[in-house]
Amino acid sequence: MARHTGWIRICVLDDIPALGARVLAQDGGTDIALFRTADDRVFAVADRCPHKGGPLSQGLVAGDTVTCPLHNWTIGLESGEACAPDVGCVRRYPVRMEGDEVWLSMAAPA
């Protein structure tokens, strides 16, 4: 992982499966899940559903949402908010693309 000005180079886009996720393990903290949508947008959220802590990275991606594999809560990847009727949110992390490289900031949520 390369770093510059607060951003960390995580991977290239093709390292994240289309409609899937890649997990960035965090020592002593909640892992981060990077999701790739069908149109190659990338989002990063804490890999923990706000309902019962399920691993969002193992969920199904559809559009710009992911469905938790444990109890089918749907989370908006752009907002981090659970979709109605469920209520809750997950921490989001800023992501940017530089060419085909995926960069992540550990700063305050986007």
Contact map, one row per residue, 1 for C-alpha under 8 A:
11100001111000000000000000000000000000000000000000000000000000000000000000000000000000000000000000000000000000
11110001110000000000000000000000000000000000000000000000000000000000000000000000000000000000000000000000000000
11111111100000000000000000000000000000000000000000000000000000000000000000000000000000000000000000000000000000
01111111000000000000000000000000000000000000000000000000000000000000000000000000000000000000000000000000000000
00111110000000000000000000000000000000000000000000000000000000000000000000000000000000000000000000000000000000
00111111000000000000000000000000000000000000000000000000000000000000000000000000000000000000000000000000111000
00111111100000000000000000000000000000000000000000000000000000000000000000000000000000000000000000000011110000
11110111110000000000000000000000000000000000000000000000000000000000000000000000000000000000000000000011100000
11100011111000000000000000000000000000000000000000000000000000000000000000000000000000000000000000001111000000
11000001111100000000000000000000000000000000000000000000000000000000000000000000000000000000000000001111000000
10000000111110100000000000000000000000000000000000000000000000000000000000000000000000000000000000001110000000
00000000011111110000000000000000000000000000000000000000000000000000000000000000000000000000000000011100000000
00000000001111110000000000000000000000010000000000000000000000000000000000000000000000000000000000011100000000
00000000000111111100000000000000000000000000000000000000000000000000000000000000000000000000000000010000000000
00000000001111111000010000000000000000000000000000000000000000000000000000000000000000000000000000000000000000
00000000000111111101110000000000011100000000000000000000000000000000000000000000000000000000000000000000000000
00000000000001111111110000000000000100000000000000000000000000000000000000000000000000000000000000000000000000
00000000000001011111100000000000000111010000000000000000000000000000000000000000000000000000000000000000000000
00000000000000001111100000000000001111000000000000000000000111000000000000000000000000000000000000000000000000
00000000000000011111110000000000001110000000000000000000100110000000000000000000000000000000000000000000000000
00000000000000011111111000000000111100000000000000000000110000000000000000000000000000000000000000000000000000
00000000000000111001111100000000111000000000000000000000100000000000000000000000000000000000000000000000000000
00000000000000000000111110000011110000000000001000000000100000000000000000000000000000000000000000000000000000
00000000000000000000011111000011110000000000000000000000000000000000000000000000000000000000000000000000000000
00000000000000000000001111100111000000000000000000000000000000000000000000000000000000000000000000000000000000
00000000000000000000000111111111000000000000000000000000000000000000000000000000000000000000000000000000000000
00000000000000000000000011111000000000000000000000000000000000000000000000000000000000000000000000000000000000
00000000000000000000000001111100000000000000000000000000000000000000000000000000000000000000000000000000000000
00000000000000000000000001111110000000000000000000000000000000000000000000000000000000000000000000000000000000
00000000000000000000000011011111000000000000011100000000000000000000000000000000000000000000000000000000000000
00000000000000000000001111001111100000000000011100000000000000000000000000000000000000000000000000000000000000
00000000000000000000001111000111110000000001111000000000000000000000000000000000000000000000000000000000000000
00000000000000000000111100000011111000000001111000000001100000000000000000000000000000000000000000000000000000
00000000000000010000111100000001111100000111100000000000100000000000000000000000000000000000000000000000000000
00000000000000010011110000000000111110000111000000000000100010000000000000000000000000000000000000000000000000
00000000000000011111100000000000011111111110000000000000000000000000000000000000000000000000000000000000000000
00000000000000000111000000000000001111111100000000000000000011110000000000000000000000000000000000000000000000
00000000000000000110000000000000000111111000000000000000000000100000000000000000000000000000000000000000000000
00000000000000000000000000000000000111111000000000000000000000000000000000000000000000000000000000000000000000
00000000000010000100000000000000000111111100000000000000000000000000000000000000000000000000000000000000000000
00000000000000000000000000000000000111111110000000000000000000000000000000000000000000000000000000000000000000
00000000000000000000000000000000011110011111000000000000000000000000000000000000000000000000001100000100000000
00000000000000000000000000000000011100001111100000000000000000000000000000001100000000000001111000000000000000
00000000000000000000000000000001111000000111110000000000000000000000000000001000000000000001111000000001000000
00000000000000000000000000000001110000000011111000000000000000000000000000001001000000000111100000000000000000
00000000000000000000000000000111100000000001111100000000000000000000000000000000000000000111000000000000000000
00000000000000000000001000000111100000000000111110000111100000000000000000000000000000000000000000000000000000
00000000000000000000000000000110000000000000011111001111000000000000000000000000000000000100000000000000000000
00000000000000000000000000000000000000000000001111111111000000000001000010000000000000001100000000000000000000
00000000000000000000000000000000000000000000000111111100000000000000000000000000000000011100000000000000000000
00000000000000000000000000000000000000000000000011111100000000000000000010000000000000010000000000000000000000
00000000000000000000000000000000000000000000000011111100000000000000000000000000000000000000000000000000000000
00000000000000000000000000000000000000000000000111111110000000000000000000000000000000000000000000000000000000
00000000000000000000000000000000000000000000001111111111000000000001110000000000000000000000000000000000000000
00000000000000000000000000000000000000000000001110001111111000000001100000000000000000000000000000000000000000
00000000000000000000000000000000100000000000001110000111111000000111100000000000000000000000000000000000000000
00000000000000000001111000000000111000000000001000000011111000000000000000000000000000000000000000000000000000
00000000000000000000100000000000000000000000000000000011111100000001100000000000000000000000000000000000000000
00000000000000000000000000000000000000000000000000000011111110000111100000000000000000000000000000000000000000
00000000000000000011000000000000000000000000000000000000011111000111100000000000000000000000000000000000000000
00000000000000000011000000000000001010000000000000000000001111111110000000000000000000000000000000000000000000
00000000000000000010000000000000000010000000000000000000000111111100000000000000000000000000000000000000000000
00000000000000000000000000000000000011000000000000000000000011111000000000000000000000000000000000000000000000
00000000000000000000000000000000000010000000000000000000000011111100000000011100000000000000000000000000000000
00000000000000000000000000000000000000000000000000000000000011111110000001111000000000000000000000000000000000
00000000000000000000000000000000000000000000000000000001001111011111000001111000000000000000000000000000000000
00000000000000000000000000000000000000000000000000000001001110001111100111100000000000000000000000000000000000
00000000000000000000000000000000000000000000000010000111011100000111111111100000000000000000000000000000000000
00000000000000000000000000000000000000000000000000000111011100000011111100000000000000000000000000000000000000
00000000000000000000000000000000000000000000000000000100000000000001111100000000000000000000000000000000000000
00000000000000000000000000000000000000000000000000000000000000000001111110000000000000000000000000000000000000
00000000000000000000000000000000000000000000000000000000000000000011111111000000000000000000000000000000000000
00000000000000000000000000000000000000000000000010100000000000000011001111100000011001000000000000000000000000
00000000000000000000000000000000000000000000000000000000000000001111000111110000011000000000000000000000000000
00000000000000000000000000000000000000000000000000000000000000001111000011111001111000001000000000000000000000
00000000000000000000000000000000000000000000000000000000000000011100000001111111111000000000000000000000000000
00000000000000000000000000000000000000000011100000000000000000011100000000111111100000000000000000000000000000
00000000000000000000000000000000000000000010000000000000000000010000000000011111000000000001000000000000000000
00000000000000000000000000000000000000000000000000000000000000000000000000011111100000000001000000000000000000
00000000000000000000000000000000000000000000100000000000000000000000000000111111110000001111000000000000000000
00000000000000000000000000000000000000000000000000000000000000000000000000111011111000111100000000000000000000
00000000000000000000000000000000000000000000000000000000000000000000000011110001111101111000000000000000000000
00000000000000000000000000000000000000000000000000000000000000000000000011110000111111100000000000000000000000
00000000000000000000000000000000000000000000000000000000000000000000000000000000011111100000000000000000000000
00000000000000000000000000000000000000000000000000000000000000000000000000000000001111100000000000000000000000
00000000000000000000000000000000000000000000000000000000000000000000000010000000011111110000000000000000000000
00000000000000000000000000000000000000000000000000000000000000000000000000000000111111111000000000000000000000
00000000000000000000000000000000000000000000000001100000000000000000000000000000110001111100000000000000000000
00000000000000000000000000000000000000000000000011000000000000000000000000100001110000111110000000000000000000
00000000000000000000000000000000000000000000110111000000000000000000000000000001100000011111000000000000000000
00000000000000000000000000000000000000000000110000000000000000000000000000000001000000001111100000000000000010
00000000000000000000000000000000000000000011110000000000000000000000000000000111000000000111110000000000000011
00000000000000000000000000000000000000000011100000000000000000000000000000000000000000000011111000000001111111
00000000000000000000000000000000000000000011000000000000000000000000000000000000000000000001111100000001111111
00000000000000000000000000000000000000000111000000000000000000000000000000000000000000000000111110000111100000
00000000000000000000000000000000000000000100000000000000000000000000000000000000000000000000011111000111000000
00000000000000000000000000000000000000000000000000000000000000000000000000000000000000000000001111111110000000
00000000000000000000000000000000000000000000000000000000000000000000000000000000000000000000000111111110000000
00000000000000000000000000000000000000000000000000000000000000000000000000000000000000000000000011111000000000
00000000000111000000000000000000000000000000000000000000000000000000000000000000000000000000000011111100000000
00000000111110000000000000000000000000000000000000000000000000000000000000000000000000000000000011111110000000
00000000111110000000000000000000000000000100000000000000000000000000000000000000000000000000001111011111000000
00000011111000000000000000000000000000000000000000000000000000000000000000000000000000000000001111001111100000
00000011110000000000000000000000000000000001000000000000000000000000000000000000000000000000111100000111110000
00000111000000000000000000000000000000000000000000000000000000000000000000000000000000000000111000000011111000
00000110000000000000000000000000000000000000000000000000000000000000000000000000000000000000110000000001111110
00000100000000000000000000000000000000000000000000000000000000000000000000000000000000000000110000000000111110
00000000000000000000000000000000000000000000000000000000000000000000000000000000000000000000110000000000011111
00000000000000000000000000000000000000000000000000000000000000000000000000000000000000000011110000000000011111
00000000000000000000000000000000000000000000000000000000000000000000000000000000000000000001110000000000000111
